[in-house]
Amino acid sequence: MRIYVLPPDYKGSEHYTVKGKDVHYLTKVLRLREKSHFTGRDSFGTLWDLTMESISKQACLLTCKKLIDKPSTTTDTLPEFRGPFPEIHLYQSICKGKKMDQIIRQATELGVQRIIPVQSQFSVVDLTGKEDERTLRYEAIVKEAIQQSGSPVMTHISPPITCKDIAEDWNHRGTACVLHQVAIEQQQDLFTILKKHCTHTPEKPFGLVIGPEGGFSDDEVASLIHAGVYPILLKTNILRAETAAIASLAIVQHYLVDSL
């Protein structure tokens, strides 16, 4: 573990009692003992210097001090780069099996600000009636990924939406691109779009819209283009949905980081 993510109900108190699964995680998986020092982060992204004061089977009592400087003691080495990170939003069409879990985990490790699961026409998985259950699962994956990677970005999972709702959710807050699986006339080069974004609106968010295994329908792409989303095509091999998501995110993030 690079950093411990404090539960959402932690509000900055000097002492905090950890209960539930986190007790097993801290004491059995990480083997932390009384008086162990480690670094935590709350739901707002604030870093805390944590001390394990006492341990029982049901709870751990922590002493919490807000970090003013960089962490002096951690359970592992935190990454040297602490930001600024570009604000990237990932609209990911829901994929089957563990592919969606993989995308969420790796997007969180990269430092994506927000992940929005999308129910599109060719999505194999239907979350109707399971939205809350799946969101809780995704949030657990995000927490594990932040703890593993030490990411300073508190990635948030939004409730699932349909493809037709993307335009309203994005609401022209910045530049957005949709990866399309075939070449069409309106497509632009990804780096051209990134350069334009960095030149004219570098302070605004960047959005990526990724399709499911079967890609987006022509109507869905046309609707996104009409809403001002740029269609792009990665000009190499045919990529799986999970590969396309992480490859495009890595390209966008590194380009934007170098421009900050």
Legacy VTK file of the C-alpha trace (Angstrom):
# vtk DataFile Version 3.0
C-alpha trace
ASCII
DATASET POLYDATA
POINTS 260 float
0.000 0.000 0.000
1.367 3.401 -0.961
-1.291 5.407 0.883
-4.351 4.612 3.011
-7.683 6.096 1.911
-9.670 7.124 4.975
-13.397 6.233 4.970
-15.837 8.905 3.697
-17.135 9.660 7.205
-13.741 10.943 8.394
-14.094 14.717 8.860
-10.681 15.817 10.118
-10.809 14.812 13.802
-7.637 14.209 15.804
-8.700 10.644 16.588
-10.554 8.228 14.339
-11.711 4.651 14.848
-11.397 2.327 11.869
-13.912 -0.525 11.717
-14.999 -3.292 9.359
-12.883 -4.619 6.502
-10.250 -1.898 6.912
-9.222 -3.408 10.262
-8.300 -6.680 8.558
-6.608 -4.781 5.733
-4.428 -2.654 8.024
-3.511 -5.354 10.528
-3.447 -8.597 8.527
-2.628 -7.578 4.976
-0.273 -4.688 5.752
0.761 -6.071 9.164
0.720 -2.649 10.803
1.237 -2.710 14.569
0.602 -0.303 17.436
2.656 2.902 17.050
3.093 2.266 13.309
3.188 5.498 11.268
1.667 5.710 7.802
0.132 8.244 5.423
-3.578 8.632 4.736
-5.760 10.699 2.441
-9.320 11.795 3.116
-12.167 12.081 0.610
-11.179 15.694 -0.147
-7.607 14.739 -1.087
-5.983 16.083 2.097
-2.962 14.115 3.349
-2.753 12.972 6.971
0.058 11.576 9.116
-1.542 8.582 10.857
-0.405 6.693 13.948
-1.862 3.347 14.997
-2.643 3.919 18.682
-4.466 0.681 19.542
-5.742 -2.469 17.851
-8.564 -4.841 18.689
-10.384 -7.503 16.667
-13.177 -5.091 15.747
-11.425 -1.700 15.541
-8.237 0.317 15.221
-7.787 3.713 16.885
-5.787 6.207 14.825
-4.259 9.549 15.715
-4.467 11.912 12.750
-2.332 14.990 12.063
-2.746 17.025 8.884
0.375 17.031 6.738
1.725 20.484 5.969
4.812 19.258 4.116
5.428 16.071 2.140
5.032 12.743 3.978
8.041 11.783 6.075
6.920 8.217 6.795
4.868 5.930 4.561
4.264 2.230 4.185
5.949 2.442 0.792
7.495 5.094 -1.428
5.023 7.648 -2.750
5.486 8.781 -6.363
7.719 11.854 -6.723
5.325 13.658 -9.071
2.616 15.322 -6.981
0.942 17.361 -9.690
-0.587 19.380 -11.053
-2.644 16.710 -12.790
-4.910 17.607 -15.716
-8.621 17.175 -15.058
-9.634 14.233 -17.236
-13.141 12.752 -17.374
-13.600 9.240 -18.796
-16.976 8.283 -20.265
-16.531 4.531 -20.528
-19.160 2.336 -22.132
-19.814 -0.635 -19.882
-17.802 -3.701 -20.870
-18.445 -7.308 -19.924
-16.764 -9.453 -17.305
-13.736 -8.042 -15.551
-12.859 -5.662 -18.380
-14.729 -2.779 -16.769
-13.015 -3.453 -13.441
-9.645 -3.373 -15.220
-10.397 -0.088 -16.959
-11.535 1.581 -13.733
-8.518 0.316 -11.810
-5.976 1.450 -14.376
-7.698 4.779 -15.102
-7.582 5.508 -11.357
-3.882 4.634 -11.229
-3.313 7.133 -14.048
-5.063 9.884 -12.088
-8.371 10.369 -13.897
-10.635 12.846 -12.092
-13.986 11.214 -12.871
-15.178 7.955 -14.440
-18.718 7.802 -15.829
-20.018 4.342 -16.828
-22.102 4.593 -20.004
-24.863 2.276 -21.202
-24.587 2.361 -24.995
-26.487 0.564 -27.749
-23.939 -2.211 -28.199
-23.064 -2.659 -24.508
-23.338 -6.360 -23.700
-23.894 -5.692 -19.991
-27.182 -4.133 -18.848
-27.018 -2.447 -15.429
-30.729 -1.707 -15.208
-31.729 -2.257 -11.584
-28.115 -2.882 -10.554
-26.767 0.675 -10.710
-26.222 1.121 -6.962
-24.685 -2.317 -6.510
-22.234 -1.836 -9.379
-21.328 1.710 -8.295
-20.351 0.390 -4.844
-18.166 -2.243 -6.507
-16.490 0.363 -8.693
-15.880 2.649 -5.704
-14.127 -0.209 -3.890
-11.877 -0.754 -6.914
-11.054 2.971 -7.007
-10.090 2.958 -3.333
-7.754 -0.017 -3.813
-6.172 1.582 -6.882
-5.528 4.899 -5.097
-3.941 3.081 -2.157
-1.747 1.019 -4.472
-0.642 3.841 -6.762
-0.420 6.714 -4.284
-2.324 8.892 -6.744
-2.937 12.442 -5.441
-6.113 12.574 -7.542
-9.262 11.464 -5.737
-10.965 9.661 -8.613
-14.770 9.723 -8.428
-17.222 7.233 -9.908
-20.442 8.766 -11.207
-23.725 6.866 -11.485
-24.196 5.135 -14.874
-25.788 7.180 -17.664
-26.910 6.416 -21.217
-24.979 7.512 -24.263
-27.603 10.132 -25.125
-27.019 11.746 -21.705
-23.287 12.343 -22.254
-23.777 15.740 -23.907
-25.885 17.035 -21.022
-23.478 15.682 -18.413
-20.424 17.154 -20.157
-22.196 20.443 -20.897
-19.319 21.956 -22.938
-17.103 22.148 -19.843
-13.983 21.677 -21.984
-12.627 19.668 -24.916
-14.054 16.174 -25.432
-13.185 13.391 -27.891
-14.861 10.153 -28.837
-12.817 7.208 -30.096
-14.517 5.827 -33.181
-13.650 2.420 -34.608
-13.764 3.465 -38.277
-12.485 6.451 -40.240
-15.046 9.150 -40.952
-14.798 12.490 -42.694
-15.108 14.670 -39.585
-12.226 13.021 -37.716
-9.220 15.010 -36.545
-5.824 13.968 -35.284
-5.684 13.498 -31.499
-2.533 15.569 -31.135
-4.045 18.399 -33.157
-6.976 18.490 -30.747
-4.671 18.304 -27.718
-2.519 21.138 -29.042
-5.605 23.288 -29.647
-6.850 22.524 -26.130
-3.521 23.466 -24.522
-3.295 26.662 -26.563
-6.808 28.001 -26.024
-8.337 26.314 -22.957
-5.535 24.696 -20.889
-7.352 25.332 -17.599
-10.473 23.449 -18.651
-11.187 19.695 -18.314
-10.583 17.157 -21.066
-13.093 14.391 -21.771
-12.665 11.002 -23.431
-15.608 8.901 -24.623
-14.781 5.211 -25.161
-17.114 2.621 -26.664
-17.840 -0.981 -25.620
-16.592 -4.148 -27.306
-18.902 -3.577 -30.281
-18.120 0.118 -30.591
-20.639 2.924 -30.853
-23.496 2.921 -33.330
-23.460 5.469 -36.156
-26.373 7.286 -34.541
-24.533 7.551 -31.214
-21.417 8.953 -32.866
-23.485 11.419 -34.905
-25.230 12.584 -31.729
-21.914 13.120 -29.932
-20.456 15.033 -32.886
-23.567 17.226 -32.965
-22.915 18.009 -29.270
-19.385 19.212 -30.049
-17.437 16.052 -29.242
-14.509 15.503 -31.615
-14.321 12.047 -33.276
-10.817 10.546 -33.387
-9.301 7.302 -34.668
-6.130 5.771 -33.231
-4.097 5.065 -36.357
-2.443 1.801 -35.395
-3.834 -1.651 -34.722
-7.398 -2.608 -33.838
-7.560 -2.308 -30.047
-9.791 -3.985 -27.513
-12.076 -1.628 -25.599
-9.975 -1.880 -22.436
-6.729 -1.322 -24.364
-8.131 1.674 -26.246
-9.278 3.306 -23.010
-5.964 3.065 -21.193
-3.813 3.822 -24.255
-5.749 6.993 -25.072
-5.817 8.096 -21.433
-2.056 7.690 -21.123
-1.454 9.673 -24.317
-3.764 12.501 -23.266
-2.485 12.664 -19.702
1.201 12.808 -20.609
0.627 15.408 -23.299
-1.377 17.616 -20.934
1.041 17.153 -18.001
3.957 18.268 -20.183
1.948 21.343 -21.167
1.085 22.459 -17.624
LINES 1 261
260 0 1 2 3 4 5 6 7 8 9 10 11 12 13 14 15 16 17 18 19 20 21 22 23 24 25 26 27 28 29 30 31 32 33 34 35 36 37 38 39 40 41 42 43 44 45 46 47 48 49 50 51 52 53 54 55 56 57 58 59 60 61 62 63 64 65 66 67 68 69 70 71 72 73 74 75 76 77 78 79 80 81 82 83 84 85 86 87 88 89 90 91 92 93 94 95 96 97 98 99 100 101 102 103 104 105 106 107 108 109 110 111 112 113 114 115 116 117 118 119 120 121 122 123 124 125 126 127 128 129 130 131 132 133 134 135 136 137 138 139 140 141 142 143 144 145 146 147 148 149 150 151 152 153 154 155 156 157 158 159 160 161 162 163 164 165 166 167 168 169 170 171 172 173 174 175 176 177 178 179 180 181 182 183 184 185 186 187 188 189 190 191 192 193 194 195 196 197 198 199 200 201 202 203 204 205 206 207 208 209 210 211 212 213 214 215 216 217 218 219 220 221 222 223 224 225 226 227 228 229 230 231 232 233 234 235 236 237 238 239 240 241 242 243 244 245 246 247 248 249 250 251 252 253 254 255 256 257 258 259
